[in-house]
Amino acid sequence: MSAERGRDTHAAHTASTAHTANTLRTRARGASALVLAASMLAGCGPAARSDDESTLRVARVSPVDRRDRDDDEPPLRGRPPDRDEETALREAMRIAERLRALRFVEPVPVRVQRRDDIVAFVRDGIEDDELEEARIFYVALGLLPEDVDLRALLISVMGEQIAGFYDPHRHTMVVRDDVMEEMTRLVSRGGTILGTPSAMVLVHEYVHALQDQRLGLREDEQHERTIDEANAYAALVEGDATLTMLGIGLAGSGRTLDDLTRTRGLLRAQLGDDVEAGPAGSELASAPAILRAPLMSRYLDGLVFTGALHGAIDRPPPDRPPISGFPAIDAAFADPPRSTEEVLHPERYAAHAPPAPIALPALATMGDEGFSALDEETLGELELSVYLAQGSGHDRDREAAAGWDGDRIRVYHRDARAEPSMAFVWLTRWDDEREALEAEAAAQRVAGTLRTPAGAPSVTRRGRALAIAAGLPAARVAEVDAALATLAGTS
């Protein structure tokens, strides 16, 4: 699966074709961020209105008029903001600048869209061939039901969630019309937008525009990434915007972001367990965990990760100068986390210890059995935790996935009339044998209940190396065992 470029801020975090679902789920806006904000800011009063003299203007030009837009990007639907909307947007830009400690280089074009326009944007961004590959990939692992209509699922979840987004290809922000309506009602009465859910959406998205203008967001999307690397980069981008957003409520309560970030564990402790499930009764809350968990991780784990950078909780090695606050987050854009392990355990980011390189066995004769290789990928600690949680009633098994030191998976498929119609081989390495034993126990539990078109998985461990495989012809098992023995003996 080739690396793809997304269509908005979050899809600047390139992902493989198999991860089209992952790319699209990063479009989610509104409910995810706002539920998080509500859980963090309960009891906080609105911040004081800024008197900052900004020269910022809200660009009313249509994105199609910009010379630097991609030639293959169709024009965005919607309309330019009216005068009252411009006033609200200007205030949100000032707030974003002040809280994020960055200044805009140029005005940000804005389009106001109806919900139907946003749903159409999601629908038009779906590549059916790539989506089918993503479906097969995750069906083989049991993470999606075989009969899932992934297109309909993505459209329903994303159409519900998006209240706004920033598109780095057009350098343009899109805001849903009902969000703008709330803003303009306040402005027309001489009030401030601060303290409203819609203000949080606007500030969050303007942070993405600042990332684009000042931190090279769009340039970075040219990097091809594994699924794991894409999830890690997305956590940096979303965590930064979410941390900034929290400053709206904190400013009015007499607290600062420093108060939240300089104490280890404080941000994580203030996140309720129910936040990760998504808004109750929403399409997101009922979606498969492989869609919901990585999406929510971008906000939740991303917040904790960027909070650790901001508070300099996990100090860098002696050869790196100490840095904290938003300058530390700025620096992370130049040197982003390389795995979700580094996001979930910020001390690993500070150490920058790369995961183990893993070579899968060639299994060259799989073609003789009618199988074609769909893709080879690295899922990382985050998505491995989703796999290991299957059948547990939870989205993720954090404890079983902790200690990850690298993985590589290859998925095969063939004519659906043959059984098994799918197969996969997945090698993982762990920090030590104790961690491998814990992962093995979770994988065995999953294997005891999981039935997919690839069949029941087999789980084999040698030292700190673990293999999970399903659907492989018996003659290929010896190749997997040999690769596992080699990985176990790697220092």
Buried (B, 14 or more C-beta within 10 A) or exposed (E): BEBBBBBBBBBBBBBBBBBBBBBBBBBBBBBBBBBBBBBBBEEBBBBEBBEEEBEBBBBBEBBEEBEEBEEEBEEBBBBBBEEBBBBBBBBBBBBBBBBBEBEBEEBBBBBBBBBEBBBBBBBEBBBEEBBBBBBBBBBBBBBBEBEBEBBEBBBBBBBBBBBBBBBBBBBBBBBBBEBBEBBBBBBEEEEBBBBBBBBBBBBBBBBBBBBBBBBEBBEBBEEEBBBBBBBBBBBBBBBBBBBBBBBBBBBBBEBEBEEBBBEBEBBEEBBBEEBBBBBEEBBBBEBBBBBBBBBBBBBBBBBBBBBBBBBBBBEBEEEEEEBBBBEBBBBBBEEBBBBBBBBBBBEBBBEEEEBBEBEBBEBEEBEEBEBEBBBBBBBBBBBBBBBBBBBBEBBBBBEBBBBBBBBBBBBBBBEEEEEBBBBBBBBBBBBEBEBBBBBBEBBBBBBEEBEBBBBBBBBBBBBBBBBBBBBBBEEBBEBBBEBBEBBBEBE
